[in-house]
Amino acid sequence: MTTPDPTLASPHSPTLDDWVSRHADEVIAAAERLGTPVVCASGLSPSGPIHLGNLREVMTPHLVADEVRRRGIACDHLISWDDYDRFRKVPAGIDGVDESWNEHIGKPLTAVPAPPGSAHDSWAAHFRAQCEQSLAELGITYRGISQTAQYTAGAYAEQVLFAMKHRTQIDTVLDRYRTLDAAAKAGTPQPLSEDEQSAADDAAEGSGAAAEDDGSSGAEYYPYKPYCTLCDRDTTTVTAYDDDSTELTYTCSCGHGETVLLKDFHHGKLVWKVDWPMRWAFEKVIFEPSGVDHQSPGSSFAVGLDLAPLFGWQRPIGPMYAFVGIKGMAKMSSSRGQVPVPADALQIMEPAVLRWMYARRKPNQSFEVAFDAELLRLYDEWDALNRRISAGSAQAAEQAAHARASSTADGGLLPVTPRPVAYRTLASVVDITTGDADQLLRIVSQVEEEPIADLGELRPRLSCVEHWVADRMPPEDRTVVRTAPDAVGHSALTDDQRDALAMLLDGNGEDLPRIETAWSIAGLTHQVYGVPKVQRGLAADQIVKGDKELSTAQREFFRLVYQLLIGKDTGPRLPTLLLAVGPERVRELVTIQPR
C-alpha cells in the first residue's frame, strides 16, 4: 500500500467548505477589521491529568491557526496555562496522592507539591509537562503563557486596578447575568444526570477555568481575590479598598489579615469571569473556543460579551465544542481519576490518526475515542481514506481532514509508517506470535504482496499495535493455542468432519496437497477454502458465487478448525492462524484421535 503525500491534498481551495476553513475565513476577516494580527487561544488548567476531552480545547484553535498559516498569514496560537488557579480538590487515581493533599486546597496550583516521584517542582508543572510532550508529538506549535508568571510579575497590574476601580459597573453586568443564570436553572425540568452534573462541577477540567466564579461573595463586590501571604490560600475576604491609594485590606480564614498596596501587591488574581475577558483584551484574542459548561446562560463566555468591551476589546469568535468521551466510559473528568490522556492514546494510535479524529468533526459534534476493539474499525476507515486519497477519489472535505491530520503549515509531516499493514492484521499476528519478532516478520511478509525487509517498515504503527495488544486488547479476543489435542472434541467428530480434517492435513491427491506443501498464506487460503468445495464434488479452486449451502459448509469447517486449535468458534483469519501455529503443532492438534 502506497502512503499518500499529504501535501498533494491542499486543505484550502476556492471551493472547499469545511469547518476549519470557514472559521479561518472568519478570524482573518475579524483581524483585518480590528487591525491586529490573528491570535487564536486555548486555556488549560493543570489541576490534574489533561485528558482527551481537554485536547479539543487545543486542537480546535490549532487547526484554525494552522489553516491561517497555510494561507501565508502569520498567526499566533497561545496556550494559557491556568496554573495560578486554586487547587480545588484532590483528583482520584493519581499514584501516591492521598487525602493528605487536602491541606493544599485553596493554594495556587504552582504552590502545590507535585505527585510523589515527579521530576517537577509543582503540581502544575507536572501535569503541564505531561501534556506538552504529547502536544509536541502531535505537531502542535504554540506560545505557552503561565498565569502564575503573568500575575506575580505584575503583567496585569494595570488591568487589576482598572477592574477594582470599575467594580460597581462590573457587578451591574454580572448581576444581570446572575438573574439569567438563576432563571435558566429554575427552568430545568429535571435533576441533572451524573454526567451533566460532573460537567458543571468540572468546568475547570473541561475548559481551563478554575471555577465559574464572579467574586460575588461578601457585603461589597470585589473582582479581585488575594492569596493569603501567610497560608498561601485564597480563603480570603476583601474588607476594604481605596481607589486613590490602592490600599486593600483582607482577612483570611487562617486568622491572618493585612493591608497592602494593590498597585505593588501581586499575590492574587481577578475572579474567573473577569479574568477571562481581561485576558482577551490583553492578548488581542480573535478566536477561542470553549466547552458547553462555559456557554450556558450566565456562564463566563456569555458574560464576556459585555465585560470584554470594558477592557477595550470584544468577545472572540468562540464556537462551543462538545465533550469527547472514551468508548465504554462515562464523560471524562480529571477528578474521577484514571482518565486517558493524550499520551495514552498516542501509545496505541499514530499521531496523524489522533489528529484526524478531531479534524474530521465539527467542534459541536461529540465523539468517542476508542481504546477497545472499535479502534480496529477506526484504522480500517483511516486506511480506506488513504487509498481514496491515493486514487484521487476522496471528497474535498476528506482531503482537507487528511491533510490537516498528516501535515502542518510549516511543512512538517507527522510520522508515517512506510508499510501500513492493516491494524487488525497486525493485532492478530502480534497476538498469536506472542512477541516472536522473527515469526511476526515471516507471517506479515507472506500476508503482504511485496516482501518486508524488517519490522522497522511497520513502525510506528507496529509499536502502537504492540501496546494495544499488551494493554487494551479485550481478554475474550485473545488467541491462546491449545497445548494438547481436544480429546472431547475429537470424540464427537462426525465422519464428514473426519474426512474434512484428513483432507486439510494430507490433501486429496489431486488439487489439495499435504498442508506442509501449502505452507504460505496463499497456499493455506486455497487449502481451507478448498476442503468444503471438494467435499461437495467441486474443484478446490473453482469459483462459486451465491451458493449459500457452500458458504454455510465453509463457516462450519472453519468453526471446527478454530475449536480444535484455540477452543473458540472464531479467531484471527484462519490461514494466518495456521501459519503462526506452525505445521507440526497444527498436525498435532488436528490429527484425528482414535475413538
C-alpha positions in Angstrom: 0.0 0.0 0.0 1.4 3.4 -1.0 1.3 6.1 1.6 -0.3 9.3 0.0 1.6 12.5 0.1 -0.5 14.8 2.3 0.9 17.9 0.6 -0.9 16.9 -2.6 -4.2 17.3 -0.9 -4.3 21.1 -0.1 -6.7 21.8 2.7 -7.8 25.1 1.2 -9.2 25.8 -2.3 -11.8 28.3 -3.5 -14.5 25.6 -3.5 -13.6 23.9 -0.2 -16.2 24.3 2.6 -15.2 22.6 5.8 -15.5 23.9 9.4 -11.8 24.7 9.7 -11.7 26.8 6.5 -14.9 28.6 7.5 -13.5 29.6 10.9 -10.2 30.7 9.3 -12.2 32.9 6.9 -14.0 34.5 10.0 -10.8 35.1 12.0 -8.9 36.6 9.1 -11.8 39.0 8.4 -12.1 39.9 12.1 -8.4 40.6 12.4 -8.4 42.8 9.3 -11.4 44.7 10.7 -9.7 45.2 14.0 -6.3 45.9 12.5 -4.5 43.3 14.6 -2.6 40.1 13.9 -4.5 36.8 14.1 -4.4 35.3 17.6 -6.0 32.0 18.5 -6.1 31.0 22.1 -6.5 27.9 24.3 -6.8 27.7 28.1 -5.8 24.6 30.1 -5.8 24.1 33.8 -3.1 21.7 35.0 -5.3 20.8 38.0 -4.9 17.1 37.2 -4.3 14.9 34.1 -5.2 16.9 31.0 -7.3 14.4 29.2 -8.5 13.7 25.7 -11.6 15.9 26.3 -9.3 18.9 27.2 -7.3 18.2 24.0 -10.2 19.6 22.0 -9.5 22.9 23.7 -6.2 22.8 21.9 -6.9 21.0 18.7 -9.7 23.3 17.6 -7.7 26.6 17.6 -4.6 24.7 16.4 -6.3 23.5 13.3 -7.7 27.0 12.6 -4.4 28.7 13.3 -2.7 26.1 11.0 -5.1 26.8 8.2 -4.5 30.6 8.6 -0.7 29.9 8.3 -1.3 27.7 5.2 -2.6 30.7 3.5 0.6 32.6 4.2 -0.8 34.7 7.1 1.0 35.0 10.4 -0.9 33.6 13.3 -0.1 33.2 17.0 -1.6 30.2 18.8 -1.2 30.8 22.5 -2.0 28.3 25.3 -2.7 30.0 28.6 -1.7 27.6 31.4 -4.1 28.5 34.2 -1.6 27.4 36.8 -2.5 30.3 39.2 -6.0 28.9 39.7 -6.8 27.5 43.1 -6.3 23.8 43.9 -10.0 22.9 44.2 -10.0 19.2 45.1 -7.7 16.2 45.2 -8.1 14.1 42.0 -8.7 10.4 42.4 -6.5 7.7 40.9 -3.1 9.5 41.0 -0.3 7.3 42.3 1.0 8.4 45.7 -1.6 11.1 46.2 -4.0 10.6 49.1 -6.1 12.7 51.5 -3.1 14.4 52.9 -3.1 16.6 49.7 -6.3 18.2 51.1 -4.1 20.6 53.1 -3.2 22.3 49.8 -6.8 23.1 48.7 -7.1 26.8 48.1 -3.4 27.3 47.1 -2.3 28.2 43.6 -1.6 25.1 41.5 2.1 26.1 41.2 2.3 26.1 45.1 1.1 22.5 45.4 3.7 19.8 45.6 4.0 17.5 42.6 2.8 13.9 42.9 5.5 11.6 44.5 8.3 10.6 42.2 7.7 13.5 39.8 10.7 15.3 38.3 8.9 18.6 38.6 8.7 21.2 41.4 4.9 21.7 41.5 1.6 20.0 40.8 1.0 22.4 37.8 4.4 21.8 36.3 4.0 18.0 36.5 0.7 17.9 34.6 1.7 20.7 32.2 4.9 18.8 31.2 2.9 15.6 30.7 0.6 17.4 28.3 3.3 19.4 26.5 5.2 16.2 25.5 2.0 14.9 23.8 1.4 18.3 22.0 4.9 18.1 20.6 4.2 14.6 19.2 1.0 15.8 17.7 2.9 18.6 15.8 1.1 21.4 17.7 3.2 24.6 17.9 2.1 27.3 20.3 3.2 30.1 22.6 2.7 29.0 26.2 1.8 31.5 28.9 2.0 30.8 32.6 -0.7 32.7 34.5 1.4 32.4 37.7 4.3 34.1 35.9 2.0 36.8 34.5 0.2 37.7 37.7 3.2 37.5 40.1 5.3 39.6 37.7 2.7 42.3 37.7 1.9 41.9 34.0 -1.8 42.6 34.7 -1.3 45.2 37.4 -2.9 47.9 35.4 -5.9 45.7 34.4 -6.4 44.6 38.1 -6.5 48.3 39.2 -8.9 49.1 36.4 -11.2 46.2 37.3 -11.2 47.3 41.0 -11.9 50.9 40.1 -14.9 49.8 37.9 -16.1 47.1 40.2 -19.6 48.6 40.5 -20.0 48.6 36.7 -18.7 45.1 36.5 -21.1 44.0 39.3 -24.0 45.5 37.5 -23.2 43.5 34.3 -22.7 40.3 36.3 -25.9 40.8 38.2 -27.9 40.9 35.0 -26.4 37.5 34.0 -26.9 36.1 37.5 -30.6 36.7 37.0 -30.4 34.9 33.6 -28.5 32.1 35.1 -31.0 31.7 38.0 -33.9 31.7 35.6 -32.2 29.1 33.4 -31.6 26.9 36.4 -35.1 27.4 37.7 -36.5 26.2 34.4 -34.6 22.9 34.4 -37.3 20.3 34.0 -35.5 17.5 35.9 -32.4 17.0 38.0 -29.1 16.8 36.2 -27.7 13.4 35.3 -24.5 12.3 36.9 -22.5 13.2 33.7 -24.3 16.5 33.4 -23.6 17.4 37.0 -20.0 16.3 36.5 -19.7 18.6 33.5 -20.8 21.5 35.7 -18.7 20.5 38.7 -15.6 20.0 36.5 -15.8 23.2 34.4 -12.1 23.7 35.2 -11.0 20.4 33.9 -13.2 20.8 30.8 -12.2 24.2 29.6 -9.4 25.5 31.7 -11.2 27.7 34.2 -10.8 27.4 38.0 -14.5 27.8 38.5 -17.4 29.9 37.2 -16.6 32.4 39.9 -17.6 36.1 39.7 -16.5 37.2 43.1 -20.0 38.0 44.4 -19.5 36.8 48.0 -19.2 39.4 50.7 -21.0 42.6 51.6 -19.4 44.6 48.8 -18.4 43.3 45.4 -14.7 43.0 44.6 -13.5 41.3 41.4 -10.1 40.5 42.9 -9.1 37.6 45.2 -5.8 37.8 47.1 -3.9 34.7 48.1 -3.0 34.9 51.8 0.7 35.8 52.3 0.8 33.6 55.4 -1.0 30.3 54.4 -0.9 30.9 50.6 -4.6 30.0 50.2 -7.4 32.0 48.7 -9.7 31.6 51.7 -9.6 35.4 51.9 -12.2 38.2 52.1 -11.5 41.7 50.9 -12.9 44.0 53.6 -11.9 47.4 52.2 -10.3 49.1 49.2 -9.4 52.7 48.4 -9.3 53.6 44.7 -6.9 56.5 45.1 -4.2 54.9 47.2 -5.0 51.3 46.1 -4.9 50.3 49.7 -6.6 46.9 50.0 -7.4 45.2 53.3 -8.2 41.5 53.5 -8.7 38.8 56.2 -8.1 35.1 55.8 -9.8 32.1 57.4 -6.4 31.1 58.8 -6.6 34.2 61.1 -4.2 36.3 59.1 -5.1 39.8 57.9 -3.2 42.7 56.4 -3.4 45.9 54.4 -1.4 46.1 51.1 -0.9 48.5 48.3 -2.6 46.7 45.4 -0.5 48.5 42.8 2.5 46.7 44.2 0.8 43.6 45.5 1.0 40.7 43.0 -0.2 37.8 45.1 -3.7 37.3 43.9 -5.8 37.3 40.7 -9.0 38.5 39.2 -12.0 36.2 39.6 -12.5 33.9 36.6 -15.5 35.7 35.0 -13.5 39.0 34.9 -10.1 37.4 34.4 -11.0 35.8 31.1 -12.3 38.9 29.2 -9.4 40.9 30.6 -7.0 38.4 29.0 -8.9 38.5 25.7 -8.1 42.2 25.6 -4.6 41.9 26.9 -3.6 39.3 24.2 -6.0 40.7 21.5 -7.5 37.2 21.1 -9.6 36.8 17.9 -10.5 33.1 18.2 -11.0 30.9 21.3 -13.5 28.0 21.6 -14.9 26.7 24.9 -16.8 23.8 26.3 -20.5 23.5 26.8 -20.0 24.4 30.5 -18.8 27.9 29.6 -21.6 28.8 27.1 -24.7 28.3 29.2 -26.8 31.4 30.3 -24.8 33.4 32.9 -21.6 31.5 32.3 -18.2 33.1 31.6 -18.3 33.2 27.8 -21.8 34.7 27.9 -20.8 37.3 30.5 -17.7 38.1 28.4 -19.8 39.6 25.7 -20.4 42.6 27.9 -17.3 42.6 30.0 -14.7 42.4 27.2 -15.6 45.9 25.9 -14.9 47.4 29.4 -11.3 46.3 28.8 -11.3 47.7 25.3 -11.8 44.5 23.3 -14.6 42.3 22.1 -15.5 38.7 22.8 -13.6 36.4 20.4 -15.1 34.2 17.8 -15.8 31.2 20.1 -17.5 28.1 18.9 -18.8 25.7 21.5 -17.2 22.3 21.4 -18.8 19.1 22.6 -17.2 16.8 25.1 -15.1 13.9 23.9 -15.7 10.5 25.5 -13.9 7.2 25.8 -15.8 4.2 24.4 -17.2 2.3 27.4 -16.5 5.1 29.9 -18.7 8.0 31.2 -17.8 11.6 30.4 -14.2 12.3 31.2 -13.4 14.2 34.3 -9.9 14.8 35.8 -11.3 14.5 39.3 -12.5 10.9 38.7 -9.1 9.6 38.1 -7.6 7.1 35.6 -8.9 9.1 32.6 -7.0 8.5 29.4 -4.7 11.4 28.5 -3.2 12.1 25.0 -0.1 10.1 25.9 -2.3 7.1 26.5 -3.9 7.5 23.0 -0.5 8.0 21.4 0.6 4.7 22.7 -2.0 2.9 20.6 -2.5 5.2 17.6 -0.3 7.2 15.3 -0.3 11.0 15.8 -2.0 11.6 12.5 -4.9 9.3 13.3 -5.5 11.0 16.6 -5.4 14.4 14.9 -7.8 13.1 12.3 -10.4 12.2 14.9 -10.6 15.9 15.9 -10.1 17.4 12.4 -12.9 15.4 10.7 -15.7 16.5 13.0 -17.2 20.0 13.7 -16.4 21.2 17.2 -20.0 20.9 18.3 -20.1 17.2 17.3 -19.3 14.9 20.2 -17.4 11.7 19.6 -15.7 8.9 21.4 -12.0 7.8 21.3 -11.9 4.0 21.1 -9.4 2.1 23.2 -11.2 -1.2 22.7 -11.7 -3.3 19.6 -13.5 -0.4 17.9 -10.0 1.0 17.3 -9.6 -1.6 14.6 -12.6 -0.3 12.7 -11.2 3.3 13.1 -8.0 2.2 11.4 -9.9 0.5 8.7 -11.6 3.8 7.9 -8.2 5.7 8.0 -6.6 3.2 5.6 -9.6 3.4 3.3 -9.3 7.2 3.3 -5.6 6.9 2.4 -6.5 4.6 -0.5 -9.1 7.2 -1.8 -6.5 10.0 -1.4 -4.0 8.0 -3.5 -6.6 7.2 -6.1 -7.8 10.8 -6.3 -11.4 9.8 -5.4 -11.6 11.4 -2.0 -14.1 14.2 -1.4 -12.8 17.7 -0.8 -13.7 17.6 2.9 -12.0 14.2 3.3 -8.9 15.6 1.6 -8.9 18.6 4.0 -9.2 16.4 7.1 -6.5 14.1 5.9 -4.1 16.9 5.1 -4.7 18.6 8.5 -4.1 15.3 10.2 -1.0 14.3 8.3 0.9 17.6 8.0 1.2 21.1 9.4 1.5 24.5 7.8 5.3 24.7 8.4 5.8 21.7 6.1 6.2 19.3 8.9 4.8 15.8 8.3 3.6 13.6 11.1 5.3 10.3 11.5 4.4 7.9 8.6 4.5 4.1 8.7 6.3 3.1 5.4 4.3 -0.1 5.1 0.9 0.5 6.8 -0.3 -3.1 7.1 -3.9 -3.2 8.4 -4.0 -2.6 12.2 -6.4 -5.6 12.7 -4.0 -7.9 10.8 -1.0 -6.7 12.8 -3.0 -7.1 16.0 -3.9 -10.7 15.1 -0.3 -11.6 14.2 1.2 -9.9 17.3 -1.3 -11.7 19.5 -0.7 -15.2 18.1 3.1 -14.8 17.8 3.4 -13.5 21.4 6.3 -11.3 20.7 8.4 -13.5 18.5 9.9 -10.9 16.1 11.2 -13.4 13.5 7.8 -15.2 13.3 6.0 -11.9 13.1 8.1 -10.7 10.2 7.7 -14.0 8.4 3.9 -14.0 8.7 3.4 -10.4 7.8 5.8 -10.8 4.8 3.5 -13.5 3.5 0.4 -11.5 4.1 1.7 -8.6 2.1 2.1 -8.8 -1.7 5.6 -7.3 -1.5 8.2 -8.6 0.9 9.1 -6.7 4.0 12.8 -6.4 4.8 12.5 -5.7 8.5 10.0 -4.7 11.2 11.1 -1.1 11.0 9.0 -0.7 7.9 5.9 -1.4 10.0 6.6 1.2 12.6 5.4 3.4 14.3 2.1 1.5 13.6 3.5 -1.8 14.8 4.6 -0.2 18.1 1.1 1.1 18.6 -0.3 -2.4 17.9 2.1 -4.0 20.4 0.9 -1.6 23.1 -2.7 -2.2 22.3 -2.4 -6.0 22.3 -0.5 -5.9 25.6 -2.7 -3.4 27.5 -6.0 -2.9 25.7 -7.0 -6.0 23.7 -10.2 -7.4 25.2 -9.5 -10.7 27.0 -12.2 -12.5 25.1 -10.4 -11.6 21.8 -7.0 -13.0 22.8 -5.8 -16.1 21.0 -4.5 -19.0 23.1 -3.5 -22.1 21.2 -4.3 -25.4 22.8 -1.4 -27.2 24.5 -2.8 -30.6 23.7 -5.4 -32.1 21.4 -9.1 -31.7 22.4 -9.9 -35.3 23.2 -13.6 -34.5 23.8 -13.9 -32.6 20.6 -12.2 -35.4 18.6 -14.5 -38.0 20.1 -17.6 -36.1 18.9 -16.5 -35.7 15.3 -18.8 -36.9 12.5 -17.5 -39.0 9.6 -17.8 -35.9 7.3 -15.8 -33.8 9.8 -13.1 -36.5 10.0 -12.8 -36.6 6.2 -12.6 -32.9 6.1 -9.8 -32.7 8.7 -7.9 -35.5 7.0 -8.1 -33.7 3.7 -6.9 -30.4 5.4 -3.8 -32.2 6.6 -3.0 -34.7 3.8 -4.8 -33.3 0.8 -6.9 -35.4 -1.7 -4.1 -36.5 -4.1 -5.3 -34.1 -6.7 -5.8 -30.3 -6.3 -5.2 -30.2 -2.5 -1.7 -31.1 -1.3 -0.4 -32.0 2.1 -0.6 -29.0 4.3 3.1 -28.7 4.7 3.4 -28.2 0.9 0.8 -25.5 1.0 2.6 -23.6 3.8 2.1 -20.0 2.7 -0.8 -17.5 3.1 -1.9 -18.1 -0.5 -1.5 -21.9 -0.2 -3.3 -22.2 3.2 -6.1 -19.9 1.9 -6.5 -22.3 -1.0 -6.4 -25.3 1.4 -9.0 -24.2 3.9 -11.5 -22.8 1.3 -10.9 -25.8 -0.9 -11.8 -28.6 1.5 -15.6 -27.8 1.7 -15.6 -27.4 -2.1 -14.0 -30.8 -2.7 -16.4 -32.4 -0.3 -19.3 -31.1 -2.4 -17.8 -32.5 -5.6 -16.3 -29.3 -6.8 -12.7 -28.4 -7.8 -10.7 -26.8 -4.9 -10.0 -23.7 -6.9 -13.5 -23.4 -8.5 -15.1 -20.0 -8.2 -18.6 -20.3 -6.8 -20.9 -17.4 -6.3 -24.2 -17.3 -4.5 -24.1 -20.9 -3.1 -25.5 -20.4 0.4 -25.0 -24.1 1.3 -21.3 -24.0 0.4 -20.9 -20.8 2.4 -22.5 -22.5 5.4 -20.3 -25.5 5.0 -17.2 -23.3 4.9 -18.2 -21.5 8.1 -18.9 -24.8 9.9 -15.5 -26.2 8.7 -13.7 -23.0 9.9 -15.5 -23.2 13.3 -14.4 -26.8 13.6 -10.7 -26.0 13.0 -10.9 -23.0 15.3 -12.3 -25.2 18.1 -9.5 -27.7 17.7 -6.8 -25.1 17.6 -7.9 -22.4 20.1 -11.2 -23.6 21.6 -13.3 -20.8 20.1 -15.8 -20.6 17.2 -13.9 -17.7 15.6 -10.4 -16.1 15.7 -7.8 -14.5 13.5 -8.0 -15.2 9.8 -7.6 -19.0 9.6 -4.7 -19.0 7.1 -2.8 -16.5 9.3 -3.6 -18.6 12.5 -2.3 -21.8 10.8 0.8 -20.0 9.6 1.5 -18.8 13.2 0.8 -22.1 14.9 3.2 -24.0 12.6 2.8 -27.2 10.6 3.9 -29.5 13.4 1.6 -28.1 16.0 -1.3 -27.9 13.6 -0.9 -31.6 12.7 -0.6 -32.5 16.4 -3.8 -30.7 17.3 -5.9 -31.6 14.3 -4.8 -35.2 13.6 -7.8 -37.4 14.3 -7.5 -39.2 17.6 -8.6 -42.9 17.9 -12.1 -43.4 19.2 
